[in-house]
Amino acid sequence: MKAIVIREFGGPEVLRLEDVPVPSPEGGEVLVRVMAAGVNPADTYVRAGGYIIQPSLPFIPGIDGAGVVEAVGRGVSRVRPGDRVYLGGALTGTCAEYALAPEIRVHRLPDNVTFSQGAGVPVPYVTAYHALRHRADARAGETVLVHGASGGVGTAAVQTARAMGLRVFGTAGTPAGLELAKREGAHRVFDHTAAGYTDGIMEATGGRGVDIILEMLANVNLGADLRLIALRGRVVVIGSRGEALITPRDLMARRGSVHAVMLWQITDEETTEIHAAIGAGLEVGALRPVVGKELPLAEAERAHREVMESGAYGKIVLIP
Ligand code: NAP
């Protein structure tokens, strides 16, 4: 099969298209014919080396994917050959024509959701739901600021928060990103490149502050976030690419709290709940993954470069 293979950690140029054998499923495993692979910032951290997840070389990259079950190993009962599925965290990477995954990581993809959309489900929607439900304990009627609402996690968070009955504010850095956040359900949008935009957010709450912030770039925003939250406000750190300077008294004055998401630490119990919620949301159309760009698998290098650039617009997806 065709697959992207990483033989050394490094920049996007280490991604090479190769022919490798198709894996075969052992007991409890599912072989999926990959129709689309989602590209996440985390894929670039893994590729660069030194990340929390460090596979041994050589390996096929790709956490997220969607496709059709090709074969199942002994004891697999939740899916069978021919089923449409999405998978997150496969045993072999999803940047390939086939990927092998434990049964627990394979989930039914409703007929109304395309494979490209399915490839945009796992990391973004699991992160969004987990952040809102398990970390922020979000309640209907509260206000959430999705700080970085134009990308994979951001669009997922806007849709999820709307479905949960929250009042949703979103930020983006381009007119297209702002339009997207609004289209996907944000009640108000703000340009995070504009001077003084946080004043606009505070004004939009009547000076009270937001109840929850889902933060995609904590190293830039955490200090200001602590001044944007309401009494008992919660900041959930999802993304960060460096150190942050905070004034702890801002947090103390608001009796606020800072929480964090780490996908690789989610419990099995949380995972079961998360995918039940996502499955229902996809089925009824409340959750609609936004595919901004589809590229052929051979263009994985370009996808890894572009996912780290500003001007996000939903998901970048690779087609094997
Ligand atoms: P993405 O699709 O590349 O989107 C990045 C988002 O960050 C865009 O909305 C972008 O907006 C926004 N952004 C850029 N500058 C910003 C600023 N100054 N303030 C606020 N937002 C800003 O990435 P993603 O998949 O949504 O992931 C977002 C972050 O969360 C990444 O750092 C990723 O590694 C992390 N993440 C962490 C976990 C976890 O387990 N903790 C899970 C998933 C993702 P514009 O491009 O419009 O400026």
Residues whose N, C-alpha, C, O or C-beta is under 5 A from the ligand:
A	BS01	NAP	P41 A42 V123 T127 H147 G148 A149 S150 G151 G152 V153 G154 T171 A172 G173 T174 G177 H192 M216 L217 V220 V237 I238 G239 S240 V261 M262 L263 V307 E309 S310 G311 A312 G314
